[in-house]
Amino acid sequence: MTYHQPVMLNECIEQMNLRPDGTYVDATFGGGGHSRAIMERLGPDGRLIGFDQDEDALANALGVPNFILIHENFRYLKNYLRLHGVRHIDGLIADLGVSSHQFDVADRGFSTRLNGDLDLRMDRRQEMTAKDLANSADEHELTRLLRLYGELPNAYQMAKAICKARGEKEIATTFDLREAVSRCLPRGMENKYLAMLFQALRIEVNGELEALQALLQQATEVLNPGGRLVVMSYHSLEDRLVKNFFKTGNFEGKLEKDFYGNPIVPLRLVTRKPITASETELQTNNRSRSAKLRVAEKI
């Protein structure tokens, strides 16, 4: 079983505009697919720094001298680059979301199809799990999370069902959670609603949107002029943050202008619309259906 099949690999690498002597960051190393493709295009003076908070990814590290793999969340980008003597980079790629490997290991809790611990932590060194969240958050907080991060139309009903179920017994596994909300799943849309529920809990447990905002801001600061940010997202919450930041330099999407009416922005859009997967890839890699690739360049 492969660890992870990267979505739109060729498109991502092409958009990075790689130079053989450049310094680059793969913020979501995972199975190392993007990193291997980048290393093939780097010369002996080129350098690549990978980040991954999941200890399982460390087994995929590339054994070459001009590659470093940092076992940390990409929200600490600037700190760890500085620790390794890197002040500026020529490009960064981030393939957001969950890897195929994480979905395929039942006890990680990412899959709605496999029964295992309700964990959902990307970094298993952190304390809070989805089980803790599902069993401790009050109904009001659960409703807010499911509405905000899962975009669930029936967030209140689901939160109420979870609170009722945990009153009878602890929600400890993925199937416990499925059973708790079973009556809230519209016929024919069970899998979609479960995916939205798991997404909401996962985003909260891992602080994913806050981490993404930190990454985008820090990456823009360390990028050399002409350096590129290549970011692939898989749901509208992530994509909206990336789109707004690339266009306006902030997450609200409010364009600020100087005295002369010129936009004050740190980045130039390379792709006005997101790049999506080809028909061929859609047929071979199901995960590519929701992928949106956006690219911006430091001014």
VENWO-V495772 format. One record per pair of residues at least 24 apart in sequence whose C-alpha atoms are under 7 Angstrom apart, sorted by the first residue. I is the first residue (numbers start at 0). J is the second residue. D is the distance in Angstrom with one decimal. If there is no record, write none. Layout:
i;j;d
I;J;D
I;J;D
//
This chain:
i;j;d
2;30;5.4
2;99;6.4
2;100;4.9
3;30;5.5
3;98;5.9
3;99;5.0
3;100;5.9
5;32;6.2
6;287;5.7
7;276;6.1
8;33;6.7
11;229;6.8
12;37;6.8
15;90;6.4
15;227;6.0
15;229;6.6
19;45;5.6
20;44;4.8
20;45;3.9
21;45;4.9
21;46;6.4
21;89;5.8
22;46;4.6
22;47;5.8
22;88;5.0
22;89;5.4
23;47;4.8
23;48;6.3
23;88;5.6
23;89;5.6
23;90;5.0
23;91;5.7
24;48;4.8
24;49;5.7
24;90;6.5
24;91;4.6
24;92;6.4
25;49;4.7
25;50;6.3
25;91;5.9
25;92;5.1
25;93;6.3
26;50;4.8
26;51;6.9
26;73;5.8
26;91;6.9
26;92;6.1
26;93;5.1
27;51;5.5
27;93;5.5
27;94;5.9
29;56;5.1
29;98;6.9
30;56;6.2
30;59;5.8
31;59;6.3
52;121;6.6
52;122;5.2
53;121;5.6
53;122;5.0
73;214;6.2
74;210;4.9
74;211;7.0
74;213;5.3
74;214;5.1
76;214;6.7
76;217;6.8
77;217;6.3
86;221;6.5
87;221;4.7
87;222;5.6
87;223;6.0
88;221;6.0
88;222;5.0
88;223;5.9
89;222;5.8
89;223;5.6
89;226;4.4
89;227;6.7
90;222;6.6
90;226;4.9
90;227;4.6
90;228;5.9
91;227;6.4
91;228;5.1
91;229;6.2
92;228;6.1
92;229;4.7
92;230;5.8
93;229;6.4
93;230;4.9
93;231;6.3
94;230;6.1
94;231;4.9
94;232;6.6
95;231;6.0
95;232;5.3
96;232;6.9
96;233;6.5
108;173;6.1
111;173;6.6
111;193;6.7
111;194;6.8
114;172;6.5
114;173;5.4
114;174;5.5
115;172;5.3
115;173;5.7
116;171;6.2
116;172;4.5
116;173;6.3
117;171;5.8
117;172;4.5
117;173;5.0
119;201;5.6
120;204;6.5
120;205;6.2
121;205;6.6
127;204;6.6
128;204;6.3
129;200;6.1
129;201;7.0
129;204;6.2
130;170;6.6
130;171;5.8
134;165;6.3
134;169;6.7
134;170;6.5
138;162;6.5
144;199;6.2
145;196;6.4
145;199;5.4
148;198;7.0
148;199;4.5
148;202;6.8
149;195;4.6
149;196;5.6
149;198;5.8
149;199;4.3
151;195;6.6
156;183;6.8
157;183;6.2
208;237;6.8
219;297;6.9
222;297;6.6
223;297;6.8
224;297;5.0
224;298;5.5
225;296;5.6
225;297;5.1
225;298;6.2
226;296;5.6
226;297;5.5
227;294;6.9
227;295;5.7
227;296;4.4
227;297;6.3
228;294;5.7
228;295;5.3
228;296;6.2
229;293;6.0
229;294;4.7
229;295;6.8
230;292;5.8
230;293;5.5
230;294;6.5
231;290;6.4
231;291;5.4
231;292;4.3
231;293;6.4
232;290;5.7
232;291;5.4
232;292;6.6
233;289;5.2
233;290;4.7
233;291;6.4
234;289;6.8
245;295;6.2
265;297;6.1
265;298;5.8
266;295;6.0
266;296;5.3
266;297;4.6
266;298;5.3
267;295;5.5
267;296;5.1
267;297;6.3
267;298;6.1
268;294;6.4
268;295;4.5
268;296;6.4
269;294;5.4
269;295;5.0
269;296;6.5
270;294;5.6
//
